[in-house]
Amino acid sequence: MKFSKDYSKLNCRIFTTIRKNLGYYKEGTVISIRTLNDTFSAEILSIRKIQKHNITEIIAMRDAECSKKKLINMLESWYGKSYNDFILITLGVTLTVSEIKELYEPR
């Protein structure tokens, strides 16, 4: 999954993204996340169908760091005004082997 902007959400362990509903993404799948400056793995924790009118200001701010109106305008510029079949994906960054080892090392 590619991100064309380095959103601050990508520095969090859990984040969301809105994508076209193509039936491609499945819960429990670990996928590669590619940003402008990094690549890492994340597990798809949940998938929820969403239409543009269901996008709230909170979803827009957390997902795209902008207002609901601006996010809907972006989606319409990318996919056309009539397209309205999206999914809200929640992802959790997977731990690296060294991070897992750190969890079990005595302090």
Backbone bond lengths (Angstrom), bond angles and torsions (degrees), N, CA, C in turn:
res aa  C-N    CA-C-N  psi(-1)  N-CA   C-N-CA  omega(-1)  CA-C   N-CA-C  phi
1 M - - - 1.434 - - 1.526 107.28 -
2 K 1.302 115.30 127.78 1.464 120.41 -175.18 1.531 110.76 -106.36
3 F 1.327 115.08 138.70 1.456 122.34 173.67 1.523 108.02 -116.68
4 S 1.323 116.57 127.33 1.467 121.15 -176.67 1.523 112.46 -88.03
5 K 1.330 116.73 -3.77 1.458 121.70 179.33 1.522 107.92 -134.91
6 D 1.320 117.38 144.52 1.461 120.85 176.87 1.520 109.97 -84.39
7 Y 1.328 115.90 79.49 1.461 121.53 178.19 1.522 109.79 -66.87
8 S 1.324 117.64 145.78 1.467 120.71 177.92 1.526 111.24 -63.89
9 K 1.338 117.37 -26.51 1.467 120.52 179.02 1.529 111.87 -59.80
10 L 1.320 116.96 -24.87 1.463 120.95 -177.74 1.525 112.14 -73.42
11 N 1.328 116.72 -6.71 1.468 121.25 174.63 1.525 111.27 -93.15
12 C 1.328 117.46 -0.34 1.463 122.68 -179.97 1.522 110.20 -96.14
13 R 1.318 115.91 156.93 1.466 120.90 179.08 1.529 111.69 -72.05
14 I 1.342 116.64 -28.97 1.460 121.94 178.07 1.520 108.15 -129.21
15 F 1.331 116.57 132.73 1.459 120.92 -179.70 1.519 109.67 -151.63
16 T 1.329 116.27 169.48 1.463 121.42 -179.46 1.518 110.98 -120.58
17 T 1.325 114.02 163.19 1.456 120.91 171.96 1.524 108.48 -151.52
18 I 1.310 116.30 144.64 1.461 121.66 176.10 1.515 107.85 -101.94
19 R 1.324 115.86 127.66 1.465 122.24 -178.61 1.523 110.06 -133.83
20 K 1.334 115.86 163.37 1.466 120.53 172.27 1.521 108.66 -62.86
21 N 1.317 115.82 143.24 1.461 120.88 178.82 1.528 108.87 -85.46
22 L 1.310 115.10 92.44 1.465 120.68 -178.89 1.527 112.15 -107.51
23 G 1.325 117.01 1.37 1.457 120.71 -178.66 1.516 113.19 75.25
24 Y 1.314 116.69 10.79 1.465 121.85 -175.68 1.526 112.09 -81.57
25 Y 1.312 116.93 -40.24 1.467 121.43 -174.03 1.522 110.60 -87.62
26 K 1.338 116.38 139.03 1.466 122.93 -178.80 1.526 109.70 -130.51
27 E 1.327 115.90 138.34 1.465 120.32 176.65 1.525 110.49 -58.00
28 G 1.328 115.92 141.78 1.458 121.66 178.61 1.518 114.24 88.90
29 T 1.319 117.21 -11.31 1.460 121.56 -179.88 1.529 110.12 -78.42
30 V 1.317 116.68 136.84 1.463 121.41 173.42 1.525 107.28 -95.29
31 I 1.334 115.66 126.31 1.463 120.62 -177.14 1.516 110.42 -124.57
32 S 1.313 115.52 162.53 1.452 122.35 176.72 1.529 108.88 -88.68
33 I 1.326 115.97 131.36 1.459 122.82 176.95 1.521 107.49 -106.81
34 R 1.332 116.16 124.98 1.468 121.11 179.04 1.523 109.32 -116.42
35 T 1.327 115.38 122.75 1.460 121.42 175.88 1.523 108.10 -112.20
36 L 1.308 116.60 -176.35 1.462 119.68 178.40 1.524 111.85 -63.44
37 N 1.353 116.62 -30.54 1.465 119.72 -173.35 1.523 115.09 -123.39
38 D 1.333 118.41 2.42 1.463 119.10 -172.53 1.525 110.79 -155.70
39 T 1.317 114.79 160.92 1.462 122.87 171.39 1.521 106.58 -136.55
40 F 1.334 116.64 132.94 1.454 121.14 178.92 1.525 109.06 -152.42
41 S 1.325 115.84 170.34 1.462 120.98 -179.12 1.522 110.28 -103.68
42 A 1.340 114.76 146.73 1.459 120.62 176.03 1.522 108.68 -145.80
43 E 1.322 114.70 147.98 1.465 120.97 177.58 1.524 109.38 -96.59
44 I 1.315 116.07 138.66 1.460 120.37 175.18 1.525 107.31 -77.23
45 L 1.334 115.96 111.28 1.456 121.77 -176.88 1.520 112.48 -85.74
46 S 1.332 115.85 -37.48 1.467 119.09 178.42 1.522 110.01 -157.03
47 I 1.316 114.38 156.38 1.462 122.28 177.12 1.520 107.28 -134.27
48 R 1.316 116.57 127.38 1.465 121.45 179.21 1.516 109.31 -128.88
49 K 1.323 116.85 128.61 1.462 119.76 175.34 1.521 108.57 -65.44
50 I 1.322 115.36 141.40 1.457 119.82 -179.98 1.527 109.15 -148.49
51 Q 1.310 116.01 141.27 1.453 121.49 173.78 1.516 107.72 -110.73
52 K 1.321 115.60 164.36 1.467 119.58 -174.73 1.525 112.52 -55.75
53 H 1.341 117.84 -39.87 1.463 119.49 -177.55 1.534 112.53 -69.77
54 N 1.340 118.39 -13.72 1.462 122.33 177.53 1.527 112.94 -89.15
55 I 1.313 117.00 -7.34 1.464 120.39 179.35 1.525 108.22 -73.61
56 T 1.322 116.03 125.38 1.458 121.56 178.84 1.531 109.38 -99.74
57 E 1.314 115.19 170.15 1.472 119.43 175.64 1.526 110.37 -61.29
58 I 1.327 116.96 -37.11 1.475 120.59 -179.93 1.525 110.60 -66.68
59 I 1.332 117.30 -46.21 1.470 120.37 177.52 1.522 110.09 -59.26
60 A 1.333 117.31 -45.42 1.471 120.97 -178.54 1.522 111.15 -62.30
61 M 1.317 116.88 -44.22 1.469 120.49 -178.25 1.526 110.97 -66.17
62 R 1.334 117.11 -44.67 1.472 120.17 -179.22 1.520 112.08 -70.33
63 D 1.322 116.33 -35.33 1.455 119.99 -174.51 1.526 113.03 -85.31
64 A 1.334 116.78 -43.98 1.470 119.39 -172.48 1.524 113.82 -124.98
65 E 1.351 115.63 4.23 1.462 120.12 178.15 1.522 112.14 56.43
66 C 1.335 115.03 41.51 1.466 120.30 179.42 1.533 108.42 -153.59
67 S 1.321 116.04 179.26 1.455 121.04 179.13 1.528 110.70 -74.43
68 K 1.317 115.30 163.25 1.465 121.57 175.55 1.528 110.45 -57.12
69 K 1.319 116.31 -45.81 1.467 120.81 -178.68 1.527 111.42 -60.36
70 K 1.327 116.23 -44.01 1.472 119.69 -179.29 1.534 110.90 -67.05
71 L 1.328 117.34 -40.27 1.464 119.99 179.16 1.527 110.56 -63.60
72 I 1.317 116.91 -44.97 1.472 119.98 178.80 1.520 110.28 -62.49
73 N 1.323 117.78 -40.42 1.472 120.88 176.49 1.527 111.45 -61.31
74 M 1.338 116.80 -40.29 1.475 120.10 177.44 1.522 110.65 -63.85
75 L 1.341 116.74 -47.29 1.472 120.30 179.28 1.522 110.85 -58.62
76 E 1.327 117.16 -41.32 1.467 121.00 179.82 1.524 111.75 -68.99
77 S 1.330 117.22 -33.65 1.473 118.68 177.74 1.521 111.34 -71.40
78 W 1.334 117.52 -30.81 1.460 121.22 179.70 1.527 112.51 -81.08
79 Y 1.345 116.57 -40.21 1.463 120.57 -169.48 1.525 114.71 -118.26
80 G 1.324 117.95 -3.37 1.461 121.69 -178.07 1.520 111.05 94.71
81 K 1.315 116.18 152.17 1.469 121.22 -176.12 1.523 112.84 -65.79
82 S 1.324 118.01 -31.33 1.466 119.70 -175.24 1.529 112.79 -82.75
83 Y 1.327 118.94 -18.18 1.470 120.20 -178.54 1.526 109.11 -72.09
84 N 1.348 116.20 130.64 1.456 119.18 -175.30 1.530 112.15 -149.79
85 D 1.319 117.78 34.29 1.458 122.89 -179.23 1.523 108.77 -121.04
86 F 1.334 115.70 89.40 1.460 121.36 -175.03 1.520 110.09 -118.00
87 I 1.336 114.67 167.42 1.457 121.29 171.47 1.522 108.41 -129.30
88 L 1.325 114.80 143.76 1.459 122.41 173.84 1.521 105.75 -101.82
89 I 1.314 115.47 112.10 1.470 121.76 -176.62 1.526 108.77 -101.47
90 T 1.328 115.97 130.39 1.459 121.54 172.64 1.514 107.44 -103.59
91 L 1.326 115.86 126.46 1.464 121.96 -177.33 1.522 110.55 -119.81
92 G 1.326 115.61 147.01 1.457 122.02 175.18 1.514 109.37 -122.12
93 V 1.319 115.85 125.97 1.465 120.92 -179.16 1.522 108.94 -65.49
94 T 1.320 116.20 130.24 1.463 120.37 179.74 1.526 109.37 -81.90
95 L 1.321 115.15 150.71 1.463 120.66 179.95 1.521 110.53 -79.02
96 T 1.315 115.39 146.63 1.463 120.24 172.92 1.525 108.20 -80.09
97 V 1.314 116.84 166.94 1.460 121.72 178.73 1.523 110.26 -58.76
98 S 1.329 117.81 -43.46 1.472 120.17 -179.51 1.526 111.38 -65.54
99 E 1.329 118.25 -34.92 1.466 120.78 177.35 1.522 110.87 -67.49
100 I 1.323 117.27 -38.33 1.462 121.14 177.98 1.527 109.71 -65.50
101 K 1.330 117.64 -43.36 1.462 121.74 178.55 1.517 110.65 -59.93
102 E 1.328 116.90 -40.86 1.475 120.90 179.37 1.512 111.85 -60.09
103 L 1.328 117.28 -33.70 1.468 120.62 -179.92 1.520 111.66 -63.54
104 Y 1.338 117.39 -29.85 1.447 121.23 -175.09 1.520 114.07 -102.11
105 E 1.308 117.87 -2.60 1.455 120.55 177.93 1.525 109.92 -78.51
106 P 1.339 115.67 139.99 1.471 118.31 177.30 1.525 110.46 -65.31
107 R 1.310 115.85 146.42 1.475 120.36 -179.06 1.492 110.81 -98.76
